[in-house]
Amino acid sequence: MKRKIDGGFIFTLALGLFVLACLIEAPNLPPTLQIATYLAGCITLALICLLLAGSFWPGLLRWTETALQDLWGSGKEAPTTPAEEHPPWPAIAKSMGYALGFLGFSFLFGFVFVPPIFLSLYLIVEARVPALWAVLSGVIATALLMTGMHMVHIDAWAGAIPEIIPGLLGGSIIPPI
């Protein structure tokens, strides 16, 4: 079956060309910014190429498609929703609550402790991932994030609360608005 070139394919192709242009220009950046550009750019370009190839060979996308339930399993099957059906407002409100809660708690308690807690909470409650795997995923994701920030010399926000653990929890100066 030959795939027709639609808007989604053109957008993905344009995004791939943009990422490629960023990678070509990366040597002109300061060394600390090159690390992040190469790391994010190469991974993104590889996934975009996979997506573009999947447009012509759909079996490739079915082979690589997975969900959290497939990786860690869950007690029940994921519900299937028709593509045309809009998500219900309570689900949208819950997603917005997660996002706003993450931002608020990150502002108060810092960017070292909040991401693993929120990621673990989300995986346990919404994706029904076993607690051990959820906590391990949260800790690993945060460790990777902090390592990347350290490599590009960015200090993590410690939080607006009074300093409890120097440099990690609390004590950040709130910028004037």
C-alpha positions as MATLAB code, in Angstrom:
seq = 'MKRKIDGGFIFTLALGLFVLACLIEAPNLPPTLQIATYLAGCITLALICLLLAGSFWPGLLRWTETALQDLWGSGKEAPTTPAEEHPPWPAIAKSMGYALGFLGFSFLFGFVFVPPIFLSLYLIVEARVPALWAVLSGVIATALLMTGMHMVHIDAWAGAIPEIIPGLLGGSIIPPI';
ca = [
       0.000    0.000    0.000;
       1.448    3.314   -1.068;
       1.105    6.099    1.495;
      -0.076    9.462    0.354;
       1.924   12.425    1.551;
      -0.329   14.365    3.905;
       0.099   17.302    6.291;
       1.391   15.145    9.126;
       4.134   13.711    6.932;
       5.142   17.183    5.673;
       5.241   18.576    9.214;
       7.374   15.643   10.422;
       9.708   16.109    7.458;
       9.997   19.866    8.173;
      10.698   19.124   11.831;
      13.399   16.653   10.800;
      15.001   19.238    8.523;
      14.928   21.789   11.348;
      16.636   19.344   13.733;
      19.207   18.539   11.048;
      19.899   22.280   10.583;
      20.366   22.624   14.350;
      22.857   19.755   14.325;
      24.752   21.290   11.407;
      24.992   24.637   13.251;
      25.910   23.052   16.608;
      29.700   23.381   16.122;
      29.263   27.175   16.098;
      27.801   27.104   19.638;
      29.806   27.275   22.884;
      31.048   23.835   23.974;
      28.605   23.547   26.885;
      25.633   24.104   24.559;
      26.947   21.660   21.970;
      26.461   18.753   24.380;
      22.739   19.365   24.791;
      22.245   20.094   21.098;
      23.959   16.901   19.979;
      22.303   14.747   22.630;
      18.743   15.972   22.044;
      19.219   16.495   18.309;
      20.595   13.059   17.482;
      17.938   11.234   19.483;
      15.166   13.396   18.006;
      16.464   12.982   14.450;
      16.653    9.194   14.866;
      13.044    9.041   16.098;
      11.853   11.350   13.308;
      13.571    9.151   10.714;
      11.853    6.125   12.263;
       8.505    7.921   12.066;
       9.074    8.939    8.433;
      10.115    5.408    7.495;
       7.002    4.130    9.257;
       4.903    6.242    6.905;
       5.973    4.002    4.037;
       6.292    0.736    5.979;
       3.499    0.714    8.618;
       4.727   -2.596    9.988;
       7.788   -0.769   11.274;
       5.638    1.490   13.453;
       3.575   -1.426   14.749;
       6.820   -3.172   15.672;
       8.132   -0.181   17.622;
       4.811    0.971   19.107;
       4.423    0.264   22.785;
       2.684    1.578   25.842;
       3.559    1.633   29.520;
       1.171   -1.243   30.066;
       3.153   -3.263   27.524;
       6.425   -2.545   29.321;
       5.387   -3.060   32.938;
       2.018   -4.707   32.636;
      -1.134   -3.764   34.458;
      -4.066   -5.502   36.044;
      -6.448   -4.587   33.251;
      -6.489   -3.791   29.580;
      -6.172   -0.169   28.532;
      -9.510    1.194   27.357;
      -9.781    1.864   23.657;
     -11.213    5.203   22.589;
     -12.321    6.042   19.056;
     -10.004    8.559   17.376;
     -12.776   11.107   16.710;
     -14.020   11.228   20.298;
     -12.863   14.229   22.319;
     -11.443   13.601   25.784;
     -13.814   14.341   28.671;
     -13.336   17.539   30.660;
     -12.483   15.751   33.928;
      -9.522   14.083   32.206;
      -8.370   17.440   30.849;
      -8.749   19.044   34.292;
      -6.762   16.204   35.868;
      -3.935   16.670   33.341;
      -3.908   20.410   33.962;
      -3.844   19.716   37.697;
      -0.765   17.533   37.289;
       0.984   20.223   35.239;
       0.088   23.122   37.542;
       0.845   21.057   40.639;
       4.234   20.140   39.229;
       5.050   23.789   38.523;
       3.817   24.983   41.921;
       5.569   22.321   43.951;
       8.755   22.739   41.876;
       8.688   26.442   42.671;
       8.303   25.762   46.382;
      10.391   22.631   46.928;
      12.876   22.695   44.064;
      13.702   20.805   40.949;
      15.587   17.956   42.609;
      12.858   16.433   44.791;
       9.609   17.203   42.979;
      10.149   15.505   39.556;
      10.722   11.982   40.906;
       7.722   12.322   43.225;
       5.367   13.606   40.519;
       6.600   11.157   37.889;
       6.228    8.257   40.305;
       2.790    9.456   41.393;
       1.635    9.777   37.787;
       2.938    6.333   36.820;
       1.358    4.657   39.829;
      -2.034    6.402   39.682;
      -2.610    6.909   35.957;
      -0.538    4.234   34.200;
      -0.980    1.635   36.967;
       2.724    0.820   36.999;
       3.960   -1.158   40.024;
       5.298    1.202   42.702;
       8.880   -0.095   42.582;
       9.171    0.469   38.823;
       7.479    3.854   39.058;
       9.809    5.119   41.782;
      12.836    3.700   39.979;
      11.731    5.417   36.755;
      11.250    8.720   38.574;
      14.680    8.559   40.197;
      16.440    7.563   36.958;
      14.673   10.267   34.912;
      15.569   12.905   37.487;
      19.173   11.684   37.674;
      19.450   11.957   33.878;
      17.906   15.435   33.960;
      20.231   16.633   36.731;
      23.257   15.116   34.965;
      22.338   16.905   31.743;
      21.837   20.185   33.593;
      25.192   19.757   35.339;
      26.919   19.050   32.013;
      25.703   22.357   30.583;
      26.456   24.208   33.837;
      22.869   24.977   34.823;
      22.076   25.067   38.526;
      18.839   23.384   39.512;
      16.248   25.516   41.277;
      16.411   24.542   44.967;
      12.994   25.936   45.878;
      11.567   29.041   47.480;
      11.137   27.521   50.937;
      13.782   28.296   53.592;
      16.991   26.346   53.086;
      16.816   22.816   54.518;
      19.530   20.985   52.560;
      22.107   23.478   51.226;
      22.048   23.623   47.439;
      19.369   20.939   47.090;
      16.236   21.816   49.059;
      15.221   25.393   49.661;
      17.044   28.665   49.834;
      16.673   29.898   46.261;
      16.210   33.617   45.842;
      12.906   34.481   44.189;
      13.560   36.793   41.230;
      11.766   40.139   41.285;
       8.748   40.374   39.045;
];
